[in-house]
């Protein structure tokens, strides 16, 4: 079965690299982002539907009018770091319709960058090559979700890929600054600092921290003043950096719901009797009924196992080929251990999928093909029955499978097997 699948994947790859399919794909690559860019804008003009763009507009307007981004004693409508609100003030100045068009256009620019940077990372000579094309087709629902809701997942991925390629080029300061910008938009990319410290990228780690201090405490001062800048960070930290038995941060109803595909969401709803329905009705999917402390012990144990496996697999003698697998595996680790990981964030699987497809096409890796097949079954199940599949962690386990595939491949490279 593996050999047949590999042959078919190779045939598809060769067909996609032929002149006519490449011309068609080039047209699709131009028209699809353009269509995705315009749909939220036209939808708003026709029906007023604004999804999460409403929250971004309100946050930007709050900054423009000198209001409180995080009202004390209230549920935050805007959960992102305060610097992100300042960034949103610029498009919000031009009105909601303009903000939607601007943010959609930024997503398009980020998507193009993600393709180009992924191409550079996996050492392909052409941007429109078969591994990246196939990977884009697989993650297309998550790409559309980023446009549909107005989420910055593609922007975050582009920043992280830029940081990784900067590390490869020994531009550590730039790498740290790019991760800091990603952290200032949505906090979870800060987890990358653990990798920088382990790999002894001291300059990059220091640049990340210094840049983050500048973004959070220095740049906002001309617009918010010193006291309000400090209050913004303090209130955001108080409201968001919380992980409790009742929920995570400011979204207790959604924290352990079927939509959260992080290890925290999956573990709590499968191992504790907490509702996976974020509506008023209670529904349960737990296979056992453990207490909160025990669940967290298991989460920490999983983190240690996956982390040790990562350290064991990555080679001491580095190469551009091993760097690609190392960075792709790191993206998955960050994705799994962010407290709130909803579907749109899994556009980050673009890089692991492209790399694995390339390795399978160019060499005889039947084990990798098996991993890829299982991951795609889980992703397809998510598309067919999203609520049921995600309740039991389909996206989380797909990421786990891809992580194991990357780690296995890194181990093979390390030991020359």
FITOR-335961 format. One record per residue (C-alpha): x, y, z. Coordinates in steps of 0.05 Angstrom, whole numbers, plus 5000, padded with zeros to 4 digits. Layout:
BEGIN
XYZ...
# end
This chain:
BEGIN
500050005000505750485018509250364952502750504913501551144951508751364941508251224866501851614861504852194900510852194854506452184792502352764820508753154835511453034764504853244733504653884775511754054751509854014678509054674640501454684630499654514703504755014727501555564685494655384712497455384783500756054771493956344752490656024812496156294857494456994833486956934832485856554898489357054944485957624906479157294916480457154989482557874999476258164968471057694998471157965070471058675043465258564995461558145047461958725096459559235044453658795024451358515092455358845147458458175167465158345200467157715241473457855283474858475243469758815289474258685349480458945313476759575292474259705362481259605391484160085341478760605355479860525430487160715420485461295375480561575426485161445486480560935519481960315560483959715518482959235577477259505621478359305693473358815720470558635652471558075602476558315550473758385480480858465455485457925483491858075445497958455473497359215476502359335420497758965373492159465389496860035372498459705305490959645291489960385304493060555237487960175193482360335241483461075228480760985157474360635178471959925185471359775111478460025098481059625158478058985131481159105062487859295092488258695139486058215084491458505039496558415095494457685099495557615025502457915029504057445087501456845048506057004990511857095039510156425072510656065005517156414986520356305055518055585058521255484990527755785016527355365080526554695046531754864993527354824931529655214871522755434846517255764886511555384852514054684862509854074876511253974951509154694967503254664920500654014951501754285022498054925004492154524979491954125044492054745090487455165045481555125094486055425148488455965100481256145084479456145157484856675170481657125117474456955137475457115210480957635202486157255241493757395235495956665230499456765163502957395188505557015249508056445206511556915158515057255217517256595247519856345180523656995171526656895239528856175224532056375158535556945194538456445243540856025184544256655156547256805225543257445233541257315304539058015322534158035264531557345283530157555355526858205332522157835284520057345339518857945385514258265333510457615328509957585404507358305406501758105358499857455393503857235454505056485442511056555394515056735456515555985468521055995415525856305466526655605498529455365432534055965425536855845494537855105482541455225416545455785449543056325404544556815460544357435415537657235386534757095455537257765482534758125419527857805429527358045501530058745487525658835426519658595465521059105520521559645467514959425434511159365499513959935541517660435498514160525431507060615461509261185507508161755455501161495443498961235511503561575561508061215611502861055664497560805615502760395578504760045643497359955661495859645593501259125601499458995673491958905658493358465598498058025639492957975696487257785650490757345599496356975634491556535672490655785669485655525720480954945732475155365705478655585642484355945606485156695604478857095587475056545551472856015602467155765558471755655498478055435535476354695537471354705481471954275418474954865381481354895424486354415394492254555440494654025489491254415545484454405511484753685487487553405553482453765597476253575558478452845547481152725616476553145659468953225661468653915630463854105574466554125504460754545481462055295484454555445482449755415540448654665535453454205571456453625532462053165552467252745516471852535572474451815571476551855644475052335701481552585731482653195774485753835748492453715782493253015752491553265682496953795688501953285712500452895648501153525606507953675637510052945626507952995552511853645545518053325574517452705530516453115467521953595486526953035502525152695437526453355400533253435434535052705420533052755347536353405326543553345302549453665336552753785269547854225233546454305159541254685118537454035109537153875183535454595199529154545156526753935195528754245261525054895248518854525222518554095284519354705328513455045294509154435313511654435385509855175392503055045361501354465407503354825471500055495459494255525510488955695458489955385389483955455344483355175274486155775236492955705271494055035238495955395174502755315208502654595183504354865114511854815128511954105159507453835104511554145048518053875078515353175089512353135019518953354990522852825030517852275009518152474935525752514932527451894972524651224994521751395062515850915071515451075146514651815130509251645080505451265134505851855181503552325126497751865108495251845181495952595189491952715125486452225147485752645211485553295172480353015123476152775182476453485209473553735144468053205141465753245213469253845244465653865311466153115325473253045300475953665336472453455400477252875402483153285380483753125307488053735291492253645353493652915337495053075264500353565289503153035336503652535278507253045234511853215292513652475302515052425227519753025228523252785291524052085261527052375198531752815239533952205278535351825212539552405188543252445254545151705256545851635181540451105174
# end
